């Protein structure tokens, strides 16, 4: 079966909660051995956290905003699928200041290349797949979050470039751009009734996306069904960006 990942090993960076956690469980439910990286000291530190379920997943603490932690992290081998789902945002115009800008760019863009580089050789050995999770914000302006928008646009471009550069090695690099998904990063919208109502009006399907929606797209991109897709980013937003 094309969506059977039995015998495969998957690492979801940012898989401790939100979209990444949904993606991790999507692969686990289809037979994969799944590891996740998060920022807390242990898996137990996520107990009771909304949108976080680490049951059945391997866990390691790696703050990808710190380059040295990526370098020091245990290399997972063999590795068939690397999902780069790390992300952060800073509100109240903090991204207009150097500290906010630097932190968001470190997590959302710099670490993508650092993680991809770390696992390049083992992915090449397995003819593996890298899925770079960006955002529809990579295609539009985002008035209050310049670093978030710029980093996500960079992620879309990086997907194209690595897709072209590493395809000859057998590594297929593809991307996934979510729209509005109910996670801790979007609570500034989901917990504001007026803002949420306006956002839903802009989505043709009339609802927010879910981590399970994103997992379905990720499974497709990682599967043989998408075996001829290279460097492209699939927008999964319920029609928001149309």
Buried (B, 14 or more C-beta within 10 A) or exposed (E): EEBEBEEBBBBBBBBBBBBBBBBBBBBBEBBBBBBBBBBBEEBEBBEEBEBBBBEEBBBBBBBBBBEEBBEEBEEBEEBBBBBBBBBBBBEEEBBEEEEBBBBBBBBBBBBBBBBBEBBBEBBBBBEBBBBBBBBBBBBEEBEBBBBBBBBBBBBBBBBBEBBEEBEEBEBBBBBBBBBBBBBEBBEEBBEEEEEBEEBBEBBEEEEBBBBEBBBBBBBBBBBEEBEEBBBBBBBBBBEBBE
